[in-house]
Amino acid sequence: MRDELRRMQLWEYLWCAVRNGRLPPVRFVELALSRAGAERCDLTLSRLADRLRIVIDRLLGAAQQQHSVPQLESLAWGVLRSSRRHDVRRVWLRALIGWTRTSEGFASLHALLAADRDDLRFADRFAVAGA
């Protein structure tokens, strides 16, 4: 879909389906893995990242987390490195801070913090350090 509002509505519909038990949480993660990397609306991405964190923290079992989290981290790092839009990178960074569960992910966050990047705000640095 090219229309941002319709995509946002679709993601919200899918989230409601997860919340109401009509869509398995792991399927929501799979859909996000296949489509979220192309999303360019920072508001849609922010809401999707929040929903994915809820799914990871509360709705996936341990085995599903072990399978899904590295893929989500990889997707987020890929978009974070390739996107030229500051607002999109900021959303993905904040998503990473919330999603990271692997030792590789924590090492990458640590390296990001040590890189002394100009585009990393104080609040983001603090959040990365907290993670």
N, C-alpha and C positions, 0 to 999 in steps of 0.2 A: 504494500500500500504506500502510495506517495503522500497521502494526506496525514500530517502529524497528529491531528486531533483524532482521526479514526484509529491510527495505530495506538495512541494512548488509551482510547476506549477499548480496543481489543485486548491490550495487556490488562486493563482493569477487569474486563469480563473474565479473562482466564484466571486472574487472581481470585475473583469471587467464586469461580468454579472450584478452585483448590480449597478455599475457605469453607465452602459448602459441601465438600466431599465428592464432587462430581468429576474432578480431574485429579489424578494422582500427583502428589507433589514432585515426584521424580520426573514426570512428564513435563511439568512446568519448567523444571530446570533444563530439560532437554530442549524445549522450545527456546528458552532464553539463550542456551549455548548456540543454537543454530541461527538466531535472528538478532540478538542484542548487539553483536559486534558491528552491525550495519546501522544501528540507530544513531541518529545525530541530534535528536532533541534532548537537551540536558534535563528538562523536567521529566520527560518520559523515562529516561535512563535513571534518574534519581529515584523515582517511585519504584521502578523495576528492581533496582539494587536493594532498596529497603525490603521489598517483598521477598527477594531471593535470600536475604539474610534471615528473615523469619522462617522460611522454608528450611534453610540449613540448620538453624539453631533449634527449631522446634518440631519439624515435621519429617525430617529424614532420619532413618535409622543409621547406625554406625557404619554399616557396609555401604549404604547409599552415599553417606557423607564421604567415605574414603574414595568412592568412585567419582563423585560429582565435584567436590571441592577443588582438586587439582586442575580439573578442566576449566572451572570458573576462574581460578587464579590465572591460568594460562591465557584465557581469553582476555581478561582484564589487563594483564601485562602487555599483551600484544597490541591492544587498542591504545593503551597508555603510551606506548612507545611510538606508535605510528600516527596517531591523530595530531593534526595541526591546530585543532581548536582547543583553546585553553579551558573553556567551560566543560567540554566533553572529557578532557583529561582529568579535570578536578573531580568529576563525578566518578570516573573509574578509579581514581586514587582512593577516594573515600569508600568506594565499594571494596577495594582490596583491603583496606584497613579493617573493615568489618568481616570480610570473608576468610581472610588468611587463617589457615589451620595447619599447613604443612611446614616442615622445617625449611624447605627451599623457598617458600613464600616469605617466611620470616627473615631469612637471609637476604632476600631481594629487597625487602622493606628496609632492613638495616643498611644495605648498600646505598639505597636511595637517600636515606638520611645522612649517610657519610659523604655523599657526593656534593653536598653544599650547593644545591641547585637554586637558582634565583627565583624560579617559578613556584617554589614550595613555600607557602605562607607559614607563619608562626604556628597558627592553630593546626595546620596539617602536620607540621613537624612534631608538635606535641602529641597529636593523635598517633602518628607513626611510632613515636617513642613509647607510647602507652601500649601499643599492640605488641 
